[in-house]
Amino acid sequence: TESTESTESTESTESTESTESTESTESTESIESTEKSIADDSVASTPMRTVVDMAKISVQINQDKATQASVEPQDYDIDLLDIFLEEAEELLAHIDADLTTWSSAPDHVSALNNLMRHLHTLKGGANMIQASNIGLIAHELETIYERLIHKQMFASDTLLQIIQLVQDNIADRIQTIRDDHVDYPATYTVSLLKNIAQIVAGNHVAFVAETSETSETSETSETSETSET
Protein backbone atom coordinates (compact mmCIF):
# COMPACT_ATOMS: atom_id res chain seq x y z
CA THR A 1 0.00 0.00 0.00
CA GLU A 2 2.81 2.42 0.94
CA SER A 3 4.55 1.54 -2.32
CA THR A 4 1.41 2.31 -4.29
CA GLU A 5 0.92 5.65 -2.51
CA SER A 6 4.55 6.51 -3.12
CA THR A 7 4.18 5.75 -6.84
CA GLU A 8 1.00 7.84 -7.06
CA SER A 9 2.73 10.69 -5.22
CA THR A 10 5.70 10.55 -7.60
CA GLU A 11 3.40 10.54 -10.65
CA SER A 12 1.41 13.44 -9.23
CA THR A 13 4.60 15.44 -8.61
CA GLU A 14 5.91 14.73 -12.12
CA SER A 15 2.54 15.66 -13.62
CA THR A 16 2.52 18.93 -11.69
CA GLU A 17 6.08 19.75 -12.71
CA SER A 18 5.28 18.86 -16.32
CA THR A 19 2.23 21.15 -16.27
CA GLU A 20 4.20 23.97 -14.72
CA SER A 21 7.00 23.47 -17.24
CA THR A 22 4.50 23.58 -20.13
CA GLU A 23 2.83 26.70 -18.75
CA SER A 24 6.22 28.32 -18.22
CA THR A 25 7.27 27.53 -21.81
CA GLU A 26 3.99 28.86 -23.20
CA SER A 27 4.31 31.98 -21.07
CA THR A 28 7.88 32.56 -22.29
CA GLU A 29 6.84 32.04 -25.91
CA SER A 30 3.92 34.44 -25.44
CA ILE A 31 6.22 37.11 -23.98
CA GLU A 32 8.75 36.64 -26.78
CA SER A 33 5.96 36.83 -29.37
CA THR A 34 4.64 40.06 -27.82
CA GLU A 35 8.12 41.59 -27.69
CA LYS A 36 8.70 40.67 -31.38
CA SER A 37 5.36 42.23 -32.32
CA ILE A 38 6.28 45.45 -30.49
CA ALA A 39 9.68 45.49 -32.17
CA ASP A 40 8.09 44.99 -35.60
CA ASP A 41 5.62 47.80 -34.92
CA SER A 42 8.49 50.02 -33.83
CA VAL A 43 10.39 49.35 -37.06
CA ALA A 44 7.28 49.92 -39.14
CA SER A 45 6.61 53.25 -37.45
CA THR A 46 10.20 54.49 -37.82
CA PRO A 47 10.68 56.61 -40.99
CA MET A 48 13.11 54.91 -43.36
CA ARG A 49 15.95 56.88 -44.90
CA THR A 50 15.55 56.53 -48.66
CA VAL A 51 18.51 56.64 -50.99
CA VAL A 52 18.00 57.77 -54.58
CA ASP A 53 20.73 57.10 -57.12
CA MET A 54 21.29 60.55 -58.58
CA ALA A 55 23.53 59.11 -61.29
CA LYS A 56 20.54 57.16 -62.64
CA ILE A 57 18.36 60.26 -62.49
CA SER A 58 20.99 62.16 -64.47
CA VAL A 59 21.16 59.38 -67.07
CA GLN A 60 17.37 59.49 -67.48
CA ILE A 61 17.42 63.26 -68.06
CA ASN A 62 20.26 62.91 -70.56
CA GLN A 63 18.19 60.49 -72.61
CA ASP A 64 16.24 63.54 -73.76
CA LYS A 65 19.49 65.23 -74.80
CA ALA A 66 20.41 62.12 -76.81
CA THR A 67 17.43 62.78 -79.13
CA GLN A 68 18.75 66.20 -80.18
CA ALA A 69 20.53 64.92 -83.29
CA SER A 70 17.26 63.59 -84.71
CA VAL A 71 15.40 66.92 -84.32
CA GLU A 72 15.26 69.37 -87.20
CA PRO A 73 16.17 73.02 -86.43
CA GLN A 74 13.17 75.30 -86.03
CA ASP A 75 12.55 78.44 -88.04
CA TYR A 76 12.15 80.83 -85.11
CA ASP A 77 11.10 84.42 -85.52
CA ILE A 78 14.46 86.16 -85.05
CA ASP A 79 13.07 89.18 -83.19
CA LEU A 80 11.04 87.02 -80.78
CA LEU A 81 13.99 84.66 -80.33
CA ASP A 82 16.29 87.53 -79.34
CA ILE A 83 13.75 88.77 -76.80
CA PHE A 84 13.35 85.27 -75.36
CA LEU A 85 17.08 84.59 -75.09
CA GLU A 86 17.80 87.92 -73.40
CA GLU A 87 14.97 87.43 -70.92
CA ALA A 88 15.88 83.76 -70.32
CA GLU A 89 19.46 84.70 -69.42
CA GLU A 90 18.22 87.11 -66.75
CA LEU A 91 15.68 84.58 -65.46
CA LEU A 92 18.31 81.85 -65.11
CA ALA A 93 20.43 84.19 -62.96
CA HIS A 94 17.44 84.99 -60.74
CA ILE A 95 16.47 81.31 -60.50
CA ASP A 96 20.00 80.32 -59.43
CA ALA A 97 19.99 83.01 -56.73
CA ASP A 98 16.59 82.00 -55.35
CA LEU A 99 17.49 78.30 -55.50
CA THR A 100 20.53 79.04 -53.36
CA THR A 101 18.38 80.97 -50.88
CA TRP A 102 15.75 78.24 -50.71
CA SER A 103 18.27 75.40 -50.39
CA SER A 104 19.79 77.08 -47.33
CA ALA A 105 16.36 77.91 -45.86
CA PRO A 106 13.65 75.46 -47.11
CA ASP A 107 10.93 77.41 -45.27
CA HIS A 108 11.78 80.58 -47.18
CA VAL A 109 8.36 81.07 -48.85
CA SER A 110 9.45 84.30 -50.52
CA ALA A 111 12.17 82.43 -52.45
CA LEU A 112 9.63 79.79 -53.54
CA ASN A 113 7.23 82.49 -54.73
CA ASN A 114 10.06 84.08 -56.71
CA LEU A 115 10.94 80.73 -58.30
CA MET A 116 7.31 80.22 -59.31
CA ARG A 117 7.19 83.68 -60.87
CA HIS A 118 10.48 83.24 -62.76
CA LEU A 119 9.38 79.89 -64.17
CA HIS A 120 5.97 81.22 -65.14
CA THR A 121 7.68 84.00 -67.09
CA LEU A 122 10.11 81.52 -68.68
CA LYS A 123 7.20 79.28 -69.67
CA GLY A 124 5.41 82.20 -71.32
CA GLY A 125 8.51 83.20 -73.28
CA ALA A 126 9.20 79.60 -74.38
CA ASN A 127 5.63 79.16 -75.59
CA MET A 128 5.84 82.51 -77.37
CA ILE A 129 8.63 81.23 -79.64
CA GLN A 130 7.06 77.72 -79.72
CA ALA A 131 9.78 76.05 -77.65
CA SER A 132 7.10 73.90 -76.06
CA ASN A 133 9.44 71.42 -74.37
CA ILE A 134 11.06 74.11 -72.24
CA GLY A 135 7.53 75.36 -71.52
CA LEU A 136 6.48 71.91 -70.28
CA ILE A 137 9.46 71.57 -67.94
CA ALA A 138 8.96 75.08 -66.56
CA HIS A 139 5.29 74.28 -65.91
CA GLU A 140 6.11 71.10 -63.97
CA LEU A 141 8.72 72.89 -61.85
CA GLU A 142 6.27 75.71 -61.19
CA THR A 143 3.75 73.11 -59.98
CA ILE A 144 6.32 71.56 -57.61
CA TYR A 145 7.09 74.94 -56.03
CA GLU A 146 3.38 75.58 -55.61
CA ARG A 147 2.97 72.24 -53.82
CA LEU A 148 5.89 73.11 -51.54
CA ILE A 149 4.32 76.46 -50.66
CA HIS A 150 1.02 74.76 -49.77
CA LYS A 151 2.80 72.03 -47.73
CA GLN A 152 1.59 69.32 -50.12
CA MET A 153 5.18 68.10 -50.31
CA PHE A 154 8.32 68.90 -48.36
CA ALA A 155 11.88 69.88 -49.14
CA SER A 156 14.67 67.32 -48.90
CA ASP A 157 18.25 66.98 -50.07
CA THR A 158 17.11 64.58 -52.79
CA LEU A 159 14.46 66.98 -54.06
CA LEU A 160 16.96 69.83 -54.16
CA GLN A 161 19.48 67.72 -56.09
CA ILE A 162 16.88 66.66 -58.66
CA ILE A 163 15.64 70.23 -59.14
CA GLN A 164 19.22 71.41 -59.64
CA LEU A 165 19.77 68.72 -62.30
CA VAL A 166 16.61 69.81 -64.10
CA GLN A 167 17.58 73.47 -63.81
CA ASP A 168 20.95 72.67 -65.39
CA ASN A 169 19.05 70.88 -68.15
CA ILE A 170 16.94 73.99 -68.78
CA ALA A 171 20.11 76.08 -69.10
CA ASP A 172 21.46 73.56 -71.63
CA ARG A 173 18.20 73.67 -73.60
CA ILE A 174 18.28 77.45 -73.81
CA GLN A 175 21.88 77.34 -75.02
CA THR A 176 20.91 74.69 -77.59
CA ILE A 177 18.16 76.94 -78.92
CA ARG A 178 20.67 79.79 -79.12
CA ASP A 179 23.29 77.69 -80.96
CA ASP A 180 21.24 75.20 -83.01
CA HIS A 181 17.64 76.47 -82.99
CA VAL A 182 16.56 73.08 -81.57
CA ASP A 183 14.08 72.53 -78.74
CA TYR A 184 14.75 68.82 -78.15
CA PRO A 185 12.10 66.53 -76.55
CA ALA A 186 11.48 66.48 -72.80
CA THR A 187 9.83 63.07 -72.39
CA TYR A 188 12.03 61.77 -69.59
CA THR A 189 12.46 65.08 -67.78
CA VAL A 190 8.72 65.82 -67.70
CA SER A 191 8.00 62.27 -66.48
CA LEU A 192 10.62 62.71 -63.76
CA LEU A 193 8.94 65.88 -62.52
CA LYS A 194 5.42 64.43 -62.69
CA ASN A 195 6.57 61.52 -60.49
CA ILE A 196 8.81 63.58 -58.23
CA ALA A 197 7.01 62.66 -54.97
CA GLN A 198 7.38 58.91 -55.60
CA ILE A 199 11.00 59.26 -56.68
CA VAL A 200 11.99 61.30 -53.63
CA ALA A 201 10.32 58.60 -51.49
CA GLY A 202 12.65 56.05 -53.09
CA ASN A 203 10.32 54.59 -55.72
CA HIS A 204 12.63 55.23 -58.67
CA VAL A 205 11.24 52.08 -60.35
CA ALA A 206 7.91 53.83 -61.00
CA PHE A 207 9.69 56.57 -62.94
CA VAL A 208 11.79 54.15 -64.98
CA ALA A 209 8.73 52.04 -65.81
CA GLU A 210 6.67 55.02 -66.92
CA THR A 211 9.40 56.53 -69.08
CA SER A 212 10.09 53.12 -70.58
CA GLU A 213 6.41 52.68 -71.47
CA THR A 214 6.31 56.21 -72.91
CA SER A 215 9.37 55.50 -75.02
CA GLU A 216 7.94 52.18 -76.26
CA THR A 217 4.63 53.85 -77.12
CA SER A 218 6.45 56.57 -79.03
CA GLU A 219 8.55 54.03 -80.93
CA THR A 220 5.47 51.96 -81.75
CA SER A 221 3.68 55.05 -83.02
CA GLU A 222 6.65 56.02 -85.19
CA THR A 223 6.91 52.48 -86.57
CA SER A 224 3.20 52.47 -87.35
CA GLU A 225 3.41 55.82 -89.14
CA THR A 226 6.42 54.63 -91.15
CA SER A 227 4.55 51.47 -92.13
CA GLU A 228 1.50 53.44 -93.23
CA THR A 229 3.72 55.75 -95.30
Salt bridges, closest charged atoms under 4 A:
ASP40 OD2 - LYS36 NZ 3.19
ASP64 OD2 - ARG173 NH2 3.68
GLU89 OE1 - ARG178 NH2 3.95
ASP98 OD2 - HIS118 NE2 2.96
ASP107 OD1 - LYS151 NZ 3.95
GLU140 OE2 - LYS194 NZ 3.07
GLU142 OE2 - HIS120 ND1 3.16
GLU142 OE1 - LYS123 NZ 3.14
ASP172 OD2 - LYS65 NZ 3.09
